[in-house]
């Protein structure tokens, strides 16, 4: 799933709102904090998208066809995602 810039912005605003409402942090420069959160969310989302691409290619390259959405495909997907995250240390 690809997040739009608007979706990332919405999530960043919600995070700042919760921090302020719950008195979790004192935010002096909201614009700077929002930009930092957007940047981090964007990087995390991009990293997950890259992992997804690698894993899908790996499953597709298996010697036998594994139907997308099948139980076996789901198990392989989770296994390979875990392996790729460990490999990338994310």
N, C-alpha and C positions, 0 to 999 in steps of 0.2 A: 504494500500500500504506500502510495506516495503522498506526503503531506504538502499541502500548498503553503505558501508564505503566509497567507491569511490564517490558516489553521495553527501554524507555529506561533504567530503573533497572538492569537486568541489564547493559546495555552500559556504563553509567557505572561500575558495580562492577568490570567486567572491565578497563576503562581504568585505574582506580586500582590494581588488582592488578598489571597489567603494569608500571606506573610504579614500584611498590614492588619487584617481583621483579627488574626490570632496573636498579634504582638510578638511574632517570631523573630522579627528583625526590624531595626530602625533604618528606613530607607531615606537617605538624604537626596540622592539623585535618581529619581525613578526612571528617567530616560536611559541613563547609563546601565542601570540594573536590567531593564527590559532588553536592551541590546545584548547584554551579556547572556541573559537567559535564552534569547532567540538564537544566538550563536551556538551555544552549547546544545540546545535542542536540535538545531539544524545539523550539527556535526554528528550527533548520536543517531539521528534518523538516517543520514547518509551512510554511516557505518553499517547500520542494520540493513539498508538496501543493498549494499555491496555484499554483505554476508549472504543475503537472500539469493542474489544472482549467482554467487559461487556455488551455493548448495544446490540450487535448481540445475545448474550445469552438471554438477557432479552426479546427481540422480539421473539426469538424462543420458549421461555417458555410460551408465551401467550396461553390461553385456545383454541384459534382458530388459524389456520394457516394464516399467512400474507405473501403472495408471495414476495420474494426478488425482488426489483426493481419496485414494484407497487407504485402507488402514496401514498397509505396508509403506506406502509413500509417506504418510504422516509420521510413522516411526522413524524412517530413514531421515526425513527432513529434520526432526527434532535432534536426532543423533548427530547429524552433520553440522547443524547450527551450533550445538554445544561444542563440537570439536573445533569448528572454525573460530568461535569466540575464545576458546582456550588458546588456540594458535595465535590469535591476534591480541590476546590478553585484554579483552574488553569487558 
